[in-house]
Amino acid sequence: MLTCKELVARSSDFIDEQLNLGERLMVRQHLLFCRNCRRFIKQMQLARATVRAMPQVPEPGSEALAERLARERQGANKP
């Protein structure tokens, strides 16, 4: 059976369905017994879905907002 460290190393390939049958079975077997890794995989899937849901094109004015926030942050860091 896989260790948690080995599962983490394969997690992206598992989520992207890029593992062969034997590797998928090993991951699934580990997930049956490891609650922490099940949570980790769910968090990875949520992060993937969130990134995919983001707009491909930046919103109008977002660059100006980023620049303003950077200036404000620099000003806050000055003594």
mmCIF file of the N, C-alpha and C atoms, coordinates in Angstrom:
data_MODEL
# 
_entry.id   MODEL 
# 
loop_
_atom_site.group_PDB 
_atom_site.id 
_atom_site.type_symbol 
_atom_site.label_atom_id 
_atom_site.label_alt_id 
_atom_site.label_comp_id 
_atom_site.label_asym_id 
_atom_site.label_entity_id 
_atom_site.label_seq_id 
_atom_site.pdbx_PDB_ins_code 
_atom_site.Cartn_x 
_atom_site.Cartn_y 
_atom_site.Cartn_z 
_atom_site.occupancy 
_atom_site.B_iso_or_equiv 
_atom_site.pdbx_formal_charge 
_atom_site.auth_seq_id 
_atom_site.auth_comp_id 
_atom_site.auth_asym_id 
_atom_site.auth_atom_id 
_atom_site.pdbx_PDB_model_num 
ATOM 1   N N  . MET A 1 1  ? 0.847   -1.183 0.000   1.00 0.00 ? 1  MET A N  1 
ATOM 2   C CA . MET A 1 1  ? 0.000   0.000  0.000   1.00 0.00 ? 1  MET A CA 1 
ATOM 3   C C  . MET A 1 1  ? 0.893   1.246  0.000   1.00 0.00 ? 1  MET A C  1 
ATOM 4   N N  . LEU A 1 2  ? 0.407   2.294  -0.629  1.00 0.00 ? 2  LEU A N  1 
ATOM 5   C CA . LEU A 1 2  ? 1.141   3.557  -0.696  1.00 0.00 ? 2  LEU A CA 1 
ATOM 6   C C  . LEU A 1 2  ? 1.237   4.214  0.675   1.00 0.00 ? 2  LEU A C  1 
ATOM 7   N N  . THR A 1 3  ? 2.293   4.960  0.885   1.00 0.00 ? 3  THR A N  1 
ATOM 8   C CA . THR A 1 3  ? 2.378   5.816  2.064   1.00 0.00 ? 3  THR A CA 1 
ATOM 9   C C  . THR A 1 3  ? 1.700   7.142  1.729   1.00 0.00 ? 3  THR A C  1 
ATOM 10  N N  . CYS A 1 4  ? 1.439   7.923  2.733   1.00 0.00 ? 4  CYS A N  1 
ATOM 11  C CA . CYS A 1 4  ? 0.828   9.242  2.504   1.00 0.00 ? 4  CYS A CA 1 
ATOM 12  C C  . CYS A 1 4  ? 1.730   10.102 1.616   1.00 0.00 ? 4  CYS A C  1 
ATOM 13  N N  . LYS A 1 5  ? 3.026   10.037 1.854   1.00 0.00 ? 5  LYS A N  1 
ATOM 14  C CA . LYS A 1 5  ? 3.981   10.816 1.054   1.00 0.00 ? 5  LYS A CA 1 
ATOM 15  C C  . LYS A 1 5  ? 3.923   10.394 -0.416  1.00 0.00 ? 5  LYS A C  1 
ATOM 16  N N  . GLU A 1 6  ? 3.821   9.093  -0.671  1.00 0.00 ? 6  GLU A N  1 
ATOM 17  C CA . GLU A 1 6  ? 3.732   8.605  -2.051  1.00 0.00 ? 6  GLU A CA 1 
ATOM 18  C C  . GLU A 1 6  ? 2.416   9.033  -2.700  1.00 0.00 ? 6  GLU A C  1 
ATOM 19  N N  . LEU A 1 7  ? 1.331   9.036  -1.911  1.00 0.00 ? 7  LEU A N  1 
ATOM 20  C CA . LEU A 1 7  ? 0.050   9.484  -2.457  1.00 0.00 ? 7  LEU A CA 1 
ATOM 21  C C  . LEU A 1 7  ? 0.114   10.954 -2.843  1.00 0.00 ? 7  LEU A C  1 
ATOM 22  N N  . VAL A 1 8  ? 0.693   11.770 -1.989  1.00 0.00 ? 8  VAL A N  1 
ATOM 23  C CA . VAL A 1 8  ? 0.815   13.198 -2.292  1.00 0.00 ? 8  VAL A CA 1 
ATOM 24  C C  . VAL A 1 8  ? 1.603   13.399 -3.583  1.00 0.00 ? 8  VAL A C  1 
ATOM 25  N N  . ALA A 1 9  ? 2.659   12.613 -3.769  1.00 0.00 ? 9  ALA A N  1 
ATOM 26  C CA . ALA A 1 9  ? 3.472   12.735 -4.978  1.00 0.00 ? 9  ALA A CA 1 
ATOM 27  C C  . ALA A 1 9  ? 2.678   12.381 -6.232  1.00 0.00 ? 9  ALA A C  1 
ATOM 28  N N  . ARG A 1 10 ? 1.678   11.519 -6.103  1.00 0.00 ? 10 ARG A N  1 
ATOM 29  C CA . ARG A 1 10 ? 0.873   11.094 -7.253  1.00 0.00 ? 10 ARG A CA 1 
ATOM 30  C C  . ARG A 1 10 ? -0.457  11.838 -7.351  1.00 0.00 ? 10 ARG A C  1 
ATOM 31  N N  . SER A 1 11 ? -0.748  12.699 -6.410  1.00 0.00 ? 11 SER A N  1 
ATOM 32  C CA . SER A 1 11 ? -2.079  13.310 -6.319  1.00 0.00 ? 11 SER A CA 1 
ATOM 33  C C  . SER A 1 11 ? -2.481  14.097 -7.565  1.00 0.00 ? 11 SER A C  1 
ATOM 34  N N  . SER A 1 12 ? -1.586  14.889 -8.115  1.00 0.00 ? 12 SER A N  1 
ATOM 35  C CA . SER A 1 12 ? -1.938  15.670 -9.307  1.00 0.00 ? 12 SER A CA 1 
ATOM 36  C C  . SER A 1 12 ? -2.249  14.760 -10.484 1.00 0.00 ? 12 SER A C  1 
ATOM 37  N N  . ASP A 1 13 ? -1.432  13.734 -10.667 1.00 0.00 ? 13 ASP A N  1 
ATOM 38  C CA . ASP A 1 13 ? -1.683  12.787 -11.755 1.00 0.00 ? 13 ASP A CA 1 
ATOM 39  C C  . ASP A 1 13 ? -2.986  12.030 -11.519 1.00 0.00 ? 13 ASP A C  1 
ATOM 40  N N  . PHE A 1 14 ? -3.296  11.714 -10.265 1.00 0.00 ? 14 PHE A N  1 
ATOM 41  C CA . PHE A 1 14 ? -4.550  11.033 -9.947  1.00 0.00 ? 14 PHE A CA 1 
ATOM 42  C C  . PHE A 1 14 ? -5.743  11.916 -10.303 1.00 0.00 ? 14 PHE A C  1 
ATOM 43  N N  . ILE A 1 15 ? -5.695  13.164 -9.881  1.00 0.00 ? 15 ILE A N  1 
ATOM 44  C CA . ILE A 1 15 ? -6.798  14.094 -10.144 1.00 0.00 ? 15 ILE A CA 1 
ATOM 45  C C  . ILE A 1 15 ? -6.949  14.353 -11.638 1.00 0.00 ? 15 ILE A C  1 
ATOM 46  N N  . ASP A 1 16 ? -5.822  14.414 -12.347 1.00 0.00 ? 16 ASP A N  1 
ATOM 47  C CA . ASP A 1 16 ? -5.860  14.647 -13.803 1.00 0.00 ? 16 ASP A CA 1 
ATOM 48  C C  . ASP A 1 16 ? -6.084  13.364 -14.601 1.00 0.00 ? 16 ASP A C  1 
ATOM 49  N N  . GLU A 1 17 ? -6.320  12.265 -13.895 1.00 0.00 ? 17 GLU A N  1 
ATOM 50  C CA . GLU A 1 17 ? -6.588  10.957 -14.509 1.00 0.00 ? 17 GLU A CA 1 
ATOM 51  C C  . GLU A 1 17 ? -5.460  10.523 -15.443 1.00 0.00 ? 17 GLU A C  1 
ATOM 52  N N  . GLN A 1 18 ? -4.222  10.683 -14.984 1.00 0.00 ? 18 GLN A N  1 
ATOM 53  C CA . GLN A 1 18 ? -3.056  10.332 -15.785 1.00 0.00 ? 18 GLN A CA 1 
ATOM 54  C C  . GLN A 1 18 ? -2.310  9.117  -15.233 1.00 0.00 ? 18 GLN A C  1 
ATOM 55  N N  . LEU A 1 19 ? -2.900  8.414  -14.260 1.00 0.00 ? 19 LEU A N  1 
ATOM 56  C CA . LEU A 1 19 ? -2.262  7.223  -13.715 1.00 0.00 ? 19 LEU A CA 1 
ATOM 57  C C  . LEU A 1 19 ? -2.738  5.983  -14.472 1.00 0.00 ? 19 LEU A C  1 
ATOM 58  N N  . ASN A 1 20 ? -1.889  4.975  -14.531 1.00 0.00 ? 20 ASN A N  1 
ATOM 59  C CA . ASN A 1 20 ? -2.328  3.723  -15.147 1.00 0.00 ? 20 ASN A CA 1 
ATOM 60  C C  . ASN A 1 20 ? -3.223  2.980  -14.149 1.00 0.00 ? 20 ASN A C  1 
ATOM 61  N N  . LEU A 1 21 ? -3.812  1.892  -14.585 1.00 0.00 ? 21 LEU A N  1 
ATOM 62  C CA . LEU A 1 21 ? -4.777  1.166  -13.765 1.00 0.00 ? 21 LEU A CA 1 
ATOM 63  C C  . LEU A 1 21 ? -4.186  0.734  -12.422 1.00 0.00 ? 21 LEU A C  1 
ATOM 64  N N  . GLY A 1 22 ? -2.992  0.178  -12.427 1.00 0.00 ? 22 GLY A N  1 
ATOM 65  C CA . GLY A 1 22 ? -2.376  -0.272 -11.184 1.00 0.00 ? 22 GLY A CA 1 
ATOM 66  C C  . GLY A 1 22 ? -2.148  0.861  -10.213 1.00 0.00 ? 22 GLY A C  1 
ATOM 67  N N  . GLU A 1 23 ? -1.676  1.997  -10.708 1.00 0.00 ? 23 GLU A N  1 
ATOM 68  C CA . GLU A 1 23 ? -1.438  3.157  -9.840  1.00 0.00 ? 23 GLU A CA 1 
ATOM 69  C C  . GLU A 1 23 ? -2.748  3.696  -9.277  1.00 0.00 ? 23 GLU A C  1 
ATOM 70  N N  . ARG A 1 24 ? -3.784  3.762  -10.124 1.00 0.00 ? 24 ARG A N  1 
ATOM 71  C CA . ARG A 1 24 ? -5.097  4.235  -9.648  1.00 0.00 ? 24 ARG A CA 1 
ATOM 72  C C  . ARG A 1 24 ? -5.620  3.335  -8.536  1.00 0.00 ? 24 ARG A C  1 
ATOM 73  N N  . LEU A 1 25 ? -5.458  2.023  -8.709  1.00 0.00 ? 25 LEU A N  1 
ATOM 74  C CA . LEU A 1 25 ? -5.932  1.089  -7.684  1.00 0.00 ? 25 LEU A CA 1 
ATOM 75  C C  . LEU A 1 25 ? -5.175  1.273  -6.372  1.00 0.00 ? 25 LEU A C  1 
ATOM 76  N N  . MET A 1 26 ? -3.865  1.505  -6.451  1.00 0.00 ? 26 MET A N  1 
ATOM 77  C CA . MET A 1 26 ? -3.082  1.735  -5.233  1.00 0.00 ? 26 MET A CA 1 
ATOM 78  C C  . MET A 1 26 ? -3.536  3.014  -4.526  1.00 0.00 ? 26 MET A C  1 
ATOM 79  N N  . VAL A 1 27 ? -3.792  4.068  -5.304  1.00 0.00 ? 27 VAL A N  1 
ATOM 80  C CA . VAL A 1 27 ? -4.259  5.327  -4.711  1.00 0.00 ? 27 VAL A CA 1 
ATOM 81  C C  . VAL A 1 27 ? -5.623  5.127  -4.066  1.00 0.00 ? 27 VAL A C  1 
ATOM 82  N N  . ARG A 1 28 ? -6.530  4.478  -4.775  1.00 0.00 ? 28 ARG A N  1 
ATOM 83  C CA . ARG A 1 28 ? -7.879  4.254  -4.232  1.00 0.00 ? 28 ARG A CA 1 
ATOM 84  C C  . ARG A 1 28 ? -7.834  3.399  -2.962  1.00 0.00 ? 28 ARG A C  1 
ATOM 85  N N  . GLN A 1 29 ? -6.976  2.393  -2.941  1.00 0.00 ? 29 GLN A N  1 
ATOM 86  C CA . GLN A 1 29 ? -6.850  1.553  -1.758  1.00 0.00 ? 29 GLN A CA 1 
ATOM 87  C C  . GLN A 1 29 ? -6.371  2.393  -0.571  1.00 0.00 ? 29 GLN A C  1 
ATOM 88  N N  . HIS A 1 30 ? -5.387  3.240  -0.797  1.00 0.00 ? 30 HIS A N  1 
ATOM 89  C CA . HIS A 1 30 ? -4.885  4.100  0.273   1.00 0.00 ? 30 HIS A CA 1 
ATOM 90  C C  . HIS A 1 30 ? -5.996  5.022  0.769   1.00 0.00 ? 30 HIS A C  1 
ATOM 91  N N  . LEU A 1 31 ? -6.766  5.593  -0.161  1.00 0.00 ? 31 LEU A N  1 
ATOM 92  C CA . LEU A 1 31 ? -7.829  6.527  0.220   1.00 0.00 ? 31 LEU A CA 1 
ATOM 93  C C  . LEU A 1 31 ? -8.932  5.846  1.027   1.00 0.00 ? 31 LEU A C  1 
ATOM 94  N N  . LEU A 1 32 ? -9.129  4.548  0.809   1.00 0.00 ? 32 LEU A N  1 
ATOM 95  C CA . LEU A 1 32 ? -10.134 3.820  1.606   1.00 0.00 ? 32 LEU A CA 1 
ATOM 96  C C  . LEU A 1 32 ? -9.785  3.831  3.095   1.00 0.00 ? 32 LEU A C  1 
ATOM 97  N N  . PHE A 1 33 ? -8.504  3.828  3.404   1.00 0.00 ? 33 PHE A N  1 
ATOM 98  C CA . PHE A 1 33 ? -8.067  3.690  4.789   1.00 0.00 ? 33 PHE A CA 1 
ATOM 99  C C  . PHE A 1 33 ? -7.534  4.983  5.414   1.00 0.00 ? 33 PHE A C  1 
ATOM 100 N N  . CYS A 1 34 ? -7.289  5.999  4.615   1.00 0.00 ? 34 CYS A N  1 
ATOM 101 C CA . CYS A 1 34 ? -6.639  7.208  5.140   1.00 0.00 ? 34 CYS A CA 1 
ATOM 102 C C  . CYS A 1 34 ? -7.549  8.435  4.991   1.00 0.00 ? 34 CYS A C  1 
ATOM 103 N N  . ARG A 1 35 ? -8.141  8.824  6.088   1.00 0.00 ? 35 ARG A N  1 
ATOM 104 C CA . ARG A 1 35 ? -9.051  9.969  6.085   1.00 0.00 ? 35 ARG A CA 1 
ATOM 105 C C  . ARG A 1 35 ? -8.324  11.269 5.738   1.00 0.00 ? 35 ARG A C  1 
ATOM 106 N N  . ASN A 1 36 ? -7.093  11.434 6.230   1.00 0.00 ? 36 ASN A N  1 
ATOM 107 C CA . ASN A 1 36 ? -6.346  12.664 5.959   1.00 0.00 ? 36 ASN A CA 1 
ATOM 108 C C  . ASN A 1 36 ? -6.050  12.826 4.472   1.00 0.00 ? 36 ASN A C  1 
ATOM 109 N N  . CYS A 1 37 ? -5.701  11.740 3.813   1.00 0.00 ? 37 CYS A N  1 
ATOM 110 C CA . CYS A 1 37 ? -5.428  11.822 2.375   1.00 0.00 ? 37 CYS A CA 1 
ATOM 111 C C  . CYS A 1 37 ? -6.712  12.053 1.580   1.00 0.00 ? 37 CYS A C  1 
ATOM 112 N N  . ARG A 1 38 ? -7.833  11.503 2.056   1.00 0.00 ? 38 ARG A N  1 
ATOM 113 C CA . ARG A 1 38 ? -9.115  11.793 1.392   1.00 0.00 ? 38 ARG A CA 1 
ATOM 114 C C  . ARG A 1 38 ? -9.406  13.286 1.459   1.00 0.00 ? 38 ARG A C  1 
ATOM 115 N N  . ARG A 1 39 ? -9.159  13.883 2.623   1.00 0.00 ? 39 ARG A N  1 
ATOM 116 C CA . ARG A 1 39 ? -9.354  15.341 2.760   1.00 0.00 ? 39 ARG A CA 1 
ATOM 117 C C  . ARG A 1 39 ? -8.416  16.107 1.836   1.00 0.00 ? 39 ARG A C  1 
ATOM 118 N N  . PHE A 1 40 ? -7.165  15.656 1.770   1.00 0.00 ? 40 PHE A N  1 
ATOM 119 C CA . PHE A 1 40 ? -6.177  16.312 0.911   1.00 0.00 ? 40 PHE A CA 1 
ATOM 120 C C  . PHE A 1 40 ? -6.629  16.270 -0.554  1.00 0.00 ? 40 PHE A C  1 
ATOM 121 N N  . ILE A 1 41 ? -7.076  15.112 -1.022  1.00 0.00 ? 41 ILE A N  1 
ATOM 122 C CA . ILE A 1 41 ? -7.527  14.978 -2.410  1.00 0.00 ? 41 ILE A CA 1 
ATOM 123 C C  . ILE A 1 41 ? -8.746  15.869 -2.657  1.00 0.00 ? 41 ILE A C  1 
ATOM 124 N N  . LYS A 1 42 ? -9.668  15.919 -1.707  1.00 0.00 ? 42 LYS A N  1 
ATOM 125 C CA . LYS A 1 42 ? -10.845 16.794 -1.861  1.00 0.00 ? 42 LYS A CA 1 
ATOM 126 C C  . LYS A 1 42 ? -10.424 18.257 -1.955  1.00 0.00 ? 42 LYS A C  1 
ATOM 127 N N  . GLN A 1 43 ? -9.450  18.662 -1.139  1.00 0.00 ? 43 GLN A N  1 
ATOM 128 C CA . GLN A 1 43 ? -8.964  20.041 -1.197  1.00 0.00 ? 43 GLN A CA 1 
ATOM 129 C C  . GLN A 1 43 ? -8.295  20.328 -2.536  1.00 0.00 ? 43 GLN A C  1 
ATOM 130 N N  . MET A 1 44 ? -7.528  19.360 -3.037  1.00 0.00 ? 44 MET A N  1 
ATOM 131 C CA . MET A 1 44 ? -6.888  19.522 -4.350  1.00 0.00 ? 44 MET A CA 1 
ATOM 132 C C  . MET A 1 44 ? -7.938  19.647 -5.452  1.00 0.00 ? 44 MET A C  1 
ATOM 133 N N  . GLN A 1 45 ? -8.981  18.836 -5.375  1.00 0.00 ? 45 GLN A N  1 
ATOM 134 C CA . GLN A 1 45 ? -10.038 18.903 -6.382  1.00 0.00 ? 45 GLN A CA 1 
ATOM 135 C C  . GLN A 1 45 ? -10.774 20.232 -6.312  1.00 0.00 ? 45 GLN A C  1 
ATOM 136 N N  . LEU A 1 46 ? -11.004 20.729 -5.110  1.00 0.00 ? 46 LEU A N  1 
ATOM 137 C CA . LEU A 1 46 ? -11.660 22.022 -4.944  1.00 0.00 ? 46 LEU A CA 1 
ATOM 138 C C  . LEU A 1 46 ? -10.785 23.143 -5.501  1.00 0.00 ? 46 LEU A C  1 
ATOM 139 N N  . ALA A 1 47 ? -9.494  23.090 -5.222  1.00 0.00 ? 47 ALA A N  1 
ATOM 140 C CA . ALA A 1 47 ? -8.573  24.107 -5.746  1.00 0.00 ? 47 ALA A CA 1 
ATOM 141 C C  . ALA A 1 47 ? -8.557  24.068 -7.274  1.00 0.00 ? 47 ALA A C  1 
ATOM 142 N N  . ARG A 1 48 ? -8.530  22.886 -7.842  1.00 0.00 ? 48 ARG A N  1 
ATOM 143 C CA . ARG A 1 48 ? -8.534  22.733 -9.303  1.00 0.00 ? 48 ARG A CA 1 
ATOM 144 C C  . ARG A 1 48 ? -9.812  23.325 -9.893  1.00 0.00 ? 48 ARG A C  1 
ATOM 145 N N  . ALA A 1 49 ? -10.956 23.008 -9.290  1.00 0.00 ? 49 ALA A N  1 
ATOM 146 C CA . ALA A 1 49 ? -12.234 23.528 -9.779  1.00 0.00 ? 49 ALA A CA 1 
ATOM 147 C C  . ALA A 1 49 ? -12.291 25.050 -9.661  1.00 0.00 ? 49 ALA A C  1 
ATOM 148 N N  . THR A 1 50 ? -11.736 25.578 -8.578  1.00 0.00 ? 50 THR A N  1 
ATOM 149 C CA . THR A 1 50 ? -11.732 27.032 -8.371  1.00 0.00 ? 50 THR A CA 1 
ATOM 150 C C  . THR A 1 50 ? -10.893 27.732 -9.437  1.00 0.00 ? 50 THR A C  1 
ATOM 151 N N  . VAL A 1 51 ? -9.726  27.202 -9.701  1.00 0.00 ? 51 VAL A N  1 
ATOM 152 C CA . VAL A 1 51 ? -8.847  27.796 -10.716 1.00 0.00 ? 51 VAL A CA 1 
ATOM 153 C C  . VAL A 1 51 ? -9.495  27.720 -12.092 1.00 0.00 ? 51 VAL A C  1 
ATOM 154 N N  . ARG A 1 52 ? -10.121 26.592 -12.392 1.00 0.00 ? 52 ARG A N  1 
ATOM 155 C CA . ARG A 1 52 ? -10.773 26.444 -13.700 1.00 0.00 ? 52 ARG A CA 1 
ATOM 156 C C  . ARG A 1 52 ? -11.966 27.387 -13.856 1.00 0.00 ? 52 ARG A C  1 
ATOM 157 N N  . ALA A 1 53 ? -12.607 27.742 -12.744 1.00 0.00 ? 53 ALA A N  1 
ATOM 158 C CA . ALA A 1 53 ? -13.759 28.631 -12.795 1.00 0.00 ? 53 ALA A CA 1 
ATOM 159 C C  . ALA A 1 53 ? -13.369 30.101 -12.941 1.00 0.00 ? 53 ALA A C  1 
ATOM 160 N N  . MET A 1 54 ? -12.101 30.400 -12.732 1.00 0.00 ? 54 MET A N  1 
ATOM 161 C CA . MET A 1 54 ? -11.644 31.788 -12.843 1.00 0.00 ? 54 MET A CA 1 
ATOM 162 C C  . MET A 1 54 ? -11.674 32.223 -14.306 1.00 0.00 ? 54 MET A C  1 
ATOM 163 N N  . PRO A 1 55 ? -11.941 33.492 -14.541 1.00 0.00 ? 55 PRO A N  1 
ATOM 164 C CA . PRO A 1 55 ? -11.966 33.977 -15.924 1.00 0.00 ? 55 PRO A CA 1 
ATOM 165 C C  . PRO A 1 55 ? -10.577 33.906 -16.552 1.00 0.00 ? 55 PRO A C  1 
ATOM 166 N N  . GLN A 1 56 ? -10.545 33.585 -17.830 1.00 0.00 ? 56 GLN A N  1 
ATOM 167 C CA . GLN A 1 56 ? -9.286  33.509 -18.555 1.00 0.00 ? 56 GLN A CA 1 
ATOM 168 C C  . GLN A 1 56 ? -8.701  34.895 -18.804 1.00 0.00 ? 56 GLN A C  1 
ATOM 169 N N  . VAL A 1 57 ? -9.565  35.854 -19.006 1.00 0.00 ? 57 VAL A N  1 
ATOM 170 C CA . VAL A 1 57 ? -9.142  37.228 -19.287 1.00 0.00 ? 57 VAL A CA 1 
ATOM 171 C C  . VAL A 1 57 ? -9.301  38.044 -18.007 1.00 0.00 ? 57 VAL A C  1 
ATOM 172 N N  . PRO A 1 58 ? -8.278  38.777 -17.613 1.00 0.00 ? 58 PRO A N  1 
ATOM 173 C CA . PRO A 1 58 ? -8.398  39.597 -16.395 1.00 0.00 ? 58 PRO A CA 1 
ATOM 174 C C  . PRO A 1 58 ? -9.556  40.581 -16.510 1.00 0.00 ? 58 PRO A C  1 
ATOM 175 N N  . GLU A 1 59 ? -10.194 40.825 -15.401 1.00 0.00 ? 59 GLU A N  1 
ATOM 176 C CA . GLU A 1 59 ? -11.288 41.791 -15.357 1.00 0.00 ? 59 GLU A CA 1 
ATOM 177 C C  . GLU A 1 59 ? -10.753 43.190 -15.667 1.00 0.00 ? 59 GLU A C  1 
ATOM 178 N N  . PRO A 1 60 ? -11.545 44.012 -16.329 1.00 0.00 ? 60 PRO A N  1 
ATOM 179 C CA . PRO A 1 60 ? -11.100 45.382 -16.596 1.00 0.00 ? 60 PRO A CA 1 
ATOM 180 C C  . PRO A 1 60 ? -10.789 46.107 -15.291 1.00 0.00 ? 60 PRO A C  1 
ATOM 181 N N  . GLY A 1 61 ? -9.662  46.769 -15.258 1.00 0.00 ? 61 GLY A N  1 
ATOM 182 C CA . GLY A 1 61 ? -9.267  47.532 -14.082 1.00 0.00 ? 61 GLY A CA 1 
ATOM 183 C C  . GLY A 1 61 ? -8.515  46.719 -13.041 1.00 0.00 ? 61 GLY A C  1 
ATOM 184 N N  . SER A 1 62 ? -8.369  45.423 -13.255 1.00 0.00 ? 62 SER A N  1 
ATOM 185 C CA . SER A 1 62 ? -7.701  44.608 -12.234 1.00 0.00 ? 62 SER A CA 1 
ATOM 186 C C  . SER A 1 62 ? -6.215  44.945 -12.133 1.00 0.00 ? 62 SER A C  1 
ATOM 187 N N  . GLU A 1 63 ? -5.592  45.310 -13.234 1.00 0.00 ? 63 GLU A N  1 
ATOM 188 C CA . GLU A 1 63 ? -4.172  45.671 -13.177 1.00 0.00 ? 63 GLU A CA 1 
ATOM 189 C C  . GLU A 1 63 ? -3.983  46.965 -12.405 1.00 0.00 ? 63 GLU A C  1 
ATOM 190 N N  . ALA A 1 64 ? -4.870  47.921 -12.603 1.00 0.00 ? 64 ALA A N  1 
ATOM 191 C CA . ALA A 1 64 ? -4.786  49.182 -11.870 1.00 0.00 ? 64 ALA A CA 1 
ATOM 192 C C  . ALA A 1 64 ? -4.981  48.939 -10.374 1.00 0.00 ? 64 ALA A C  1 
ATOM 193 N N  . LEU A 1 65 ? -5.900  48.044 -10.044 1.00 0.00 ? 65 LEU A N  1 
ATOM 194 C CA . LEU A 1 65 ? -6.129  47.709 -8.641  1.00 0.00 ? 65 LEU A CA 1 
ATOM 195 C C  . LEU A 1 65 ? -4.888  47.045 -8.045  1.00 0.00 ? 65 LEU A C  1 
ATOM 196 N N  . ALA A 1 66 ? -4.284  46.126 -8.774  1.00 0.00 ? 66 ALA A N  1 
ATOM 197 C CA . ALA A 1 66 ? -3.078  45.445 -8.286  1.00 0.00 ? 66 ALA A CA 1 
ATOM 198 C C  . ALA A 1 66 ? -1.950  46.444 -8.056  1.00 0.00 ? 66 ALA A C  1 
ATOM 199 N N  . GLU A 1 67 ? -1.786  47.392 -8.963  1.00 0.00 ? 67 GLU A N  1 
ATOM 200 C CA . GLU A 1 67 ? -0.742  48.410 -8.812  1.00 0.00 ? 67 GLU A CA 1 
ATOM 201 C C  . GLU A 1 67 ? -1.010  49.280 -7.594  1.00 0.00 ? 67 GLU A C  1 
ATOM 202 N N  . ARG A 1 68 ? -2.274  49.673 -7.394  1.00 0.00 ? 68 ARG A N  1 
ATOM 203 C CA . ARG A 1 68 ? -2.621  50.510 -6.242  1.00 0.00 ? 68 ARG A CA 1 
ATOM 204 C C  . ARG A 1 68 ? -2.359  49.758 -4.935  1.00 0.00 ? 68 ARG A C  1 
ATOM 205 N N  . LEU A 1 69 ? -2.737  48.495 -4.885  1.00 0.00 ? 69 LEU A N  1 
ATOM 206 C CA . LEU A 1 69 ? -2.503  47.704 -3.679  1.00 0.00 ? 69 LEU A CA 1 
ATOM 207 C C  . LEU A 1 69 ? -1.016  47.545 -3.403  1.00 0.00 ? 69 LEU A C  1 
ATOM 208 N N  . ALA A 1 70 ? -0.220  47.372 -4.451  1.00 0.00 ? 70 ALA A N  1 
ATOM 209 C CA . ALA A 1 70 ? 1.230   47.246 -4.286  1.00 0.00 ? 70 ALA A CA 1 
ATOM 210 C C  . ALA A 1 70 ? 1.815   48.543 -3.732  1.00 0.00 ? 70 ALA A C  1 
ATOM 211 N N  . ARG A 1 71 ? 1.355   49.687 -4.244  1.00 0.00 ? 71 ARG A N  1 
ATOM 212 C CA . ARG A 1 71 ? 1.836   50.980 -3.735  1.00 0.00 ? 71 ARG A CA 1 
ATOM 213 C C  . ARG A 1 71 ? 1.453   51.164 -2.275  1.00 0.00 ? 71 ARG A C  1 
ATOM 214 N N  . GLU A 1 72 ? 0.215   50.804 -1.937  1.00 0.00 ? 72 GLU A N  1 
ATOM 215 C CA . GLU A 1 72 ? -0.235  50.941 -0.551  1.00 0.00 ? 72 GLU A CA 1 
ATOM 216 C C  . GLU A 1 72 ? 0.571   50.029 0.381   1.00 0.00 ? 72 GLU A C  1 
ATOM 217 N N  . ARG A 1 73 ? 0.869   48.837 -0.096  1.00 0.00 ? 73 ARG A N  1 
ATOM 218 C CA . ARG A 1 73 ? 1.660   47.905 0.715   1.00 0.00 ? 73 ARG A CA 1 
ATOM 219 C C  . ARG A 1 73 ? 3.070   48.450 0.937   1.00 0.00 ? 73 ARG A C  1 
ATOM 220 N N  . GLN A 1 74 ? 3.660   49.006 -0.117  1.00 0.00 ? 74 GLN A N  1 
ATOM 221 C CA . GLN A 1 74 ? 4.997   49.580 0.013   1.00 0.00 ? 74 GLN A CA 1 
ATOM 222 C C  . GLN A 1 74 ? 4.983   50.745 0.995   1.00 0.00 ? 74 GLN A C  1 
ATOM 223 N N  . GLY A 1 75 ? 3.936   51.546 0.937   1.00 0.00 ? 75 GLY A N  1 
ATOM 224 C CA . GLY A 1 75 ? 3.812   52.677 1.852   1.00 0.00 ? 75 GLY A CA 1 
ATOM 225 C C  . GLY A 1 75 ? 3.637   52.226 3.289   1.00 0.00 ? 75 GLY A C  1 
ATOM 226 N N  . ALA A 1 76 ? 2.946   51.129 3.497   1.00 0.00 ? 76 ALA A N  1 
ATOM 227 C CA . ALA A 1 76 ? 2.724   50.608 4.849   1.00 0.00 ? 76 ALA A CA 1 
ATOM 228 C C  . ALA A 1 76 ? 3.994   50.011 5.435   1.00 0.00 ? 76 ALA A C  1 
ATOM 229 N N  . ASN A 1 77 ? 4.897   49.551 4.590   1.00 0.00 ? 77 ASN A N  1 
ATOM 230 C CA . ASN A 1 77 ? 6.136   48.937 5.064   1.00 0.00 ? 77 ASN A CA 1 
ATOM 231 C C  . ASN A 1 77 ? 7.230   49.946 5.385   1.00 0.00 ? 77 ASN A C  1 
ATOM 232 N N  . LYS A 1 78 ? 7.022   51.215 5.018   1.00 0.00 ? 78 LYS A N  1 
ATOM 233 C CA . LYS A 1 78 ? 8.018   52.240 5.312   1.00 0.00 ? 78 LYS A CA 1 
ATOM 234 C C  . LYS A 1 78 ? 7.882   52.686 6.767   1.00 0.00 ? 78 LYS A C  1 
ATOM 235 N N  . PRO A 1 79 ? 9.025   52.869 7.478   1.00 0.00 ? 79 PRO A N  1 
ATOM 236 C CA . PRO A 1 79 ? 8.968   53.288 8.894   1.00 0.00 ? 79 PRO A CA 1 
ATOM 237 C C  . PRO A 1 79 ? 8.512   54.700 9.074   1.00 0.00 ? 79 PRO A C  1 
# 
